[in-house]
Amino acid sequence: MKINTESCVISGKQTVSVSHQEIEWNNKGTLLKISRGGICGSDLHYYQEGRVGNFAVKAPMILGHEVIGTVVHTDSPELHEGQTVAINPSKPCGHCKYCLSQEENQCTTMRFFGSAMYFPHVDGGFTRFKTVDCAQCVPYPAEADEKVMVFAEPLAVAIHAAHEAGDLQGKRVFISGVGPIGCLIASAVKTLGAAEIVCADVSPRSLSLAAQMGADTLVNPLHDSLDGWKEEKGYFDISFEASGHPSSVTTCLEVTRAKGTMVQVGMGGAVPEFPMMMLIAKEISLKGSFRFTTEFNTAVSWLANKVINPLPLLSAEYAFTDLEQALIFAGDKTQAAKVQLVF
Ligand code: ZN
C-alpha cells in the first residue's frame, strides 16, 4: 500500500522545503501518523550551516529526531491501532560488539533519525507518516499531554548524562550551559537525589528557565565570580559541561573537587588551552555522554507520570508547513528554548 506524506526536508545550508513523498507500507513494522516534533540543536546546525560537525548534508534528508505519533498499522501484538507512542530515533544493528553488551548507543552502524553521519543519510521524523520498527515505539497513555511527551528524546539524553556521572544521591552538582539539555539535566539530577544544583550560563533567560527546572543557585559568569567554588581544589562532586564552549570546559574542571567527575555533554570542537595538568593533579574522571540506551523508556515513563515538567522549556509551536519560520525562531537563542512542530 502506498501512503502519501509531506515532509520537512533539508537539502543544504539554509535550504529547506516541505515536500510531498510517497512511502510504502508492506505490513512490516509499524506505520505511524506523526503528531508532533521538537526542533533540536542538530536540526538547527543542519539548517544554519548545512552540517553538524564533520557530517555535511550531501543529499535531501528529512529532518527531526524528537517525534511522537499514533499507530496507524502494525504487525506487533504489543501495539494497536490508535496507540499513542513516543518514537525512539535510535535503530542499532543488534549484533555488533556494543549492541551485544547493552551499549547500543555506541553501535558501529547505528541508524539514527535525521542524521547525515552516514551516506545515504537516514531520514528523520518530521513527516506526516513514517514506518518504523515496532521496537522503536514506546507506548504512553492517550491522556498524556503531547507537548510534554515530545520531550522524551532530549530528556533521555539528560538522564543518560546523569547516569554517566554515577550515584547522584546527596551530591553537589554544577551544570555549565543551560539550554534545553542543561535544564533537563538539572531536573534529572534533582530527581535522582542531588543535594545541591548550581547552574551557570551567560543568558539570563536560560538561567530563569533553569530555576524552574530545579536549579538552587544561578550564576552568570559575565557578572558573577565563581572563585568561591574553586577553593580547596573545587566544591562540586560532579559537573556537567552542556555548552560545548572551551572556557566552560575549563570552568567545570576548576570547580569540580579533586577525585570528582566531569561529564562532557555539550558538543564542540577543539579546546585549545585544555587544562591537562588540572585534570591529572585533581584526578578528575572525565566522561563523555552521547545519546542514550534504556533511558529513552525511562524518560517516557517520567513524563507520562509527571515526575518532571518540561513545559517551561517550550517557547513556541508552529505548523510543520511553517518549517523555515520555526527554524529561524528556534535559532534565535535570545528568544527560544525548545520549539515544536505540529503535524
Ligand atoms: Zn550494533
Residues whose N, C-alpha, C, O or C-beta is under 5 A from the ligand:
A	BS01	ZN	P92 C93 G94 H95 C96 C99 C107 T108 T109
